[in-house]
Amino acid sequence: MVNDPTKVRVEDYTINRFTMAILPEGNKFCSEVLEFEQELFVEKRPMEVIDQSCRYFGSSYSGRKTGTKDLMKVTHKPPIVIDPANSIYFFPTTSSTRAHCAWISHSFVKEYSATKEDNTDITFTNGKQITVPVSVGSFENQLFRTAQLRTIISSRIEHEQRKINMLLFPKNEKEVNAFYEQLIRKMNRF
């Protein structure tokens, strides 16, 4: 509830590593943000919070959505990476164009279960529980897609890190030669 005096009200918000969910509030122009240790209201729609947060970390929602499509061929309700450096991944519960779309952080989902009304109860790692109007099958699919996106991006980051480590801390001459051969091949492309 927007008039809840226990919740902080802010005009602006950027998703961070403690953000668990961005929920639509009854007011179409307001969001309820669940963080690990606090809850607050933001005077922006969930989609605006998502896009603004993507932009803060160097892209836009549209860019992140295209990235997911290119990596996984997912076009409907794509999960997105807000910030790969801090492993912040969110997924929508419905189409992002719908007013009742909630955004859930993959990192904080501890448990989930179906309700009698075909909704999904979510328990976060801090014990907070919410119910979202989406079937448990659809929720689980979104959760698994987000795990797949995390795996793809994490493996690419690790691969690049291995190359850097090989350059900075080569174990032997063979590793140095392999790295330079790869570098020369890439430079010859241009």
Steps between C-alpha positions, in 0.01 A plus 500: 500500500637837395391672822686250721705720737755221562619510140734766368372695199753610234476664160793315347653155542780295346500124540792376708633170634243510786192546278277191513195612300334794326122466539222699338297696751128574465595844372618450141782747550651350813705191588562312819866403532601215724859510614663246729465722808237758404195572288432826324276668248637655185302756305567320171352199329695172528601520133642850556704374795632210289593721204659769718705234682617344173605847382689563824707190424568600139214373286123532475220251549470475123872426469493239776191340344678480162804350673288225654340433161843472335637269772199275558248562221241598765262770382199460730545615862881499477707506818757778504834574656489835677869491599720203406788617721284464812298204365167686509244314287124564494208333327145622432198306622295595192553704187690816595233710329231391747425724795505210748846374394729443797877463471675244718871469580626153420752508788246538779241233415526233767176305448181522298174308489161503332194645670142376463423803282774408245734769630852449634618554856864609513723483807813712478829420672419745781172321577274763338206344316291638216242365257518585131216449249677245280481122485776304668593343164549839338693626804726194496564545127606860562725393787670235282543738207670748730731228632592418140575866424715525814693189397566628148618843613702364794683252277586778254631721779705209641639423154619858458643498851698184422649671194602800707649277769692307236649826373577643842601179674611242242578159648740404223628596157232287330222716652679820395537375142136386483379838621712693249390274215138569589570874524670504159205312343258757636713793384522352149122524472525877478 
